[in-house]
Amino acid sequence: MAGDIRIMGICGTYGVDSANGRMLELVFDHCRKLGAECTIWDNAEHPLPLVGAEGCWDDENVKAFQEMATSSDAFVLSSPEYHGTMSGVMKNSLDWLYSKHTSGKPFSLMCTLGGQASNNTLNHMRIAARWIHGWVTPEQVAVPHIKEAFDDDGNLLDEKIVERVEGMAKSLVDIAEYLKSR
Ligand SMILES: Cc1cc2nc3c(=O)[nH]c(=O)nc-3n(C[C@H](O)[C@H](O)[C@H](O)COP(=O)(O)O)c2cc1C
């Protein structure tokens, strides 16, 4: 069991009451069953200023965000696709992370789409995670046609996506344990 693995979820929508907040909860259900401790950063509760905005370098939320990243062993990013790429909230969140917070730690990636599945957002987040020296799991999840993706209880309807979420969670926890033990 991954008792000492801490995983930080970063949501590309402003609050976690969204499809991407739900996707993070679903993947964290599996990670918790494997023994990991999981927390989602909620931008609605603790908004991060835009990088470069007045006062941003001394912002308390930024400090807390970076401290949470430093004390985490792994990350899950989940972003809506906006105009063929990750949301501004996700990009700005990643812009607050540097390799000193994330180097040598694994990332898993998810995205949701109003339309058909695409790898654009996943690929763009993969590039950003690489830039902050993260190891990105090969397993990743894209959820197309997001308005029809969940049942009334918030569970995913497509069994293949359910399996992908579970497989990604296992891979992330396994890799986090391996990288932490080195
Ligand atoms: C500004 C904007 C741009 C969008 N661009 C795309 C897009 O390029 N492709 C797509 O499939 N859906 C697009 N959508 C739909 C979102 O991806 C969809 O609403 C989102 O995945 C829902 O997730 P959420 O509930 O976490 O916000 C866009 C939505 C907005 C608001």
Ligand as a Chemical Component Dictionary entry (heavy atoms), coordinates in Angstrom:
data_LIG
# 
_chem_comp.id                   LIG 
_chem_comp.type                 NON-POLYMER 
_chem_comp.pdbx_formal_charge   0 
_chem_comp.three_letter_code    LIG 
# 
loop_
_chem_comp_atom.comp_id 
_chem_comp_atom.atom_id 
_chem_comp_atom.alt_atom_id 
_chem_comp_atom.type_symbol 
_chem_comp_atom.charge 
_chem_comp_atom.model_Cartn_x 
_chem_comp_atom.model_Cartn_y 
_chem_comp_atom.model_Cartn_z 
_chem_comp_atom.pdbx_ordinal 
LIG C1  C1  C 0 -13.884 29.088 -24.071 1  
LIG C2  C2  C 0 -14.245 27.661 -24.356 2  
LIG C3  C3  C 0 -13.601 26.995 -25.381 3  
LIG C4  C4  C 0 -13.912 25.660 -25.657 4  
LIG N1  N1  N 0 -13.224 25.009 -26.641 5  
LIG C5  C5  C 0 -13.481 23.702 -26.865 6  
LIG C6  C6  C 0 -12.720 22.988 -27.835 7  
LIG O1  O1  O 0 -11.808 23.512 -28.477 8  
LIG N2  N2  N 0 -13.019 21.686 -28.050 9  
LIG C7  C7  C 0 -14.013 21.045 -27.353 10 
LIG O2  O2  O 0 -14.252 19.857 -27.600 11 
LIG N3  N3  N 0 -14.733 21.690 -26.389 12 
LIG C8  C8  C 0 -14.481 22.988 -26.132 13 
LIG N4  N4  N 0 -15.168 23.656 -25.138 14 
LIG C9  C9  C 0 -16.094 22.886 -24.260 15 
LIG C10 C10 C 0 -15.362 22.499 -22.944 16 
LIG O3  O3  O 0 -14.243 21.669 -23.222 17 
LIG C11 C11 C 0 -16.295 21.807 -21.955 18 
LIG O4  O4  O 0 -17.323 22.717 -21.619 19 
LIG C12 C12 C 0 -15.542 21.370 -20.725 20 
LIG O5  O5  O 0 -14.728 20.274 -21.058 21 
LIG C13 C13 C 0 -16.452 21.002 -19.565 22 
LIG O6  O6  O 0 -15.635 20.783 -18.422 23 
LIG P1  P1  P 0 -15.883 21.575 -17.033 24 
LIG O7  O7  O 0 -17.273 21.244 -16.546 25 
LIG O8  O8  O 0 -14.825 21.060 -16.086 26 
LIG O9  O9  O 0 -15.737 23.041 -17.347 27 
LIG C14 C14 C 0 -14.897 24.989 -24.877 28 
LIG C15 C15 C 0 -15.556 25.693 -23.844 29 
LIG C16 C16 C 0 -15.239 27.012 -23.589 30 
LIG C17 C17 C 0 -15.946 27.731 -22.439 31 
# 
loop_
_chem_comp_bond.comp_id 
_chem_comp_bond.atom_id_1 
_chem_comp_bond.atom_id_2 
_chem_comp_bond.value_order 
_chem_comp_bond.pdbx_ordinal 
LIG C1  C2  SING 1  
LIG C2  C3  SING 2  
LIG C2  C16 DOUB 3  
LIG C3  C4  DOUB 4  
LIG C4  N1  SING 5  
LIG C4  C14 SING 6  
LIG N1  C5  DOUB 7  
LIG C5  C6  SING 8  
LIG C5  C8  SING 9  
LIG C6  O1  DOUB 10 
LIG C6  N2  SING 11 
LIG N2  C7  SING 12 
LIG C7  O2  DOUB 13 
LIG C7  N3  SING 14 
LIG N3  C8  DOUB 15 
LIG C8  N4  SING 16 
LIG N4  C9  SING 17 
LIG N4  C14 SING 18 
LIG C9  C10 SING 19 
LIG C10 O3  SING 20 
LIG C10 C11 SING 21 
LIG C11 O4  SING 22 
LIG C11 C12 SING 23 
LIG C12 O5  SING 24 
LIG C12 C13 SING 25 
LIG C13 O6  SING 26 
LIG O6  P1  SING 27 
LIG P1  O7  DOUB 28 
LIG P1  O8  SING 29 
LIG P1  O9  SING 30 
LIG C14 C15 DOUB 31 
LIG C15 C16 SING 32 
LIG C16 C17 SING 33 
# 
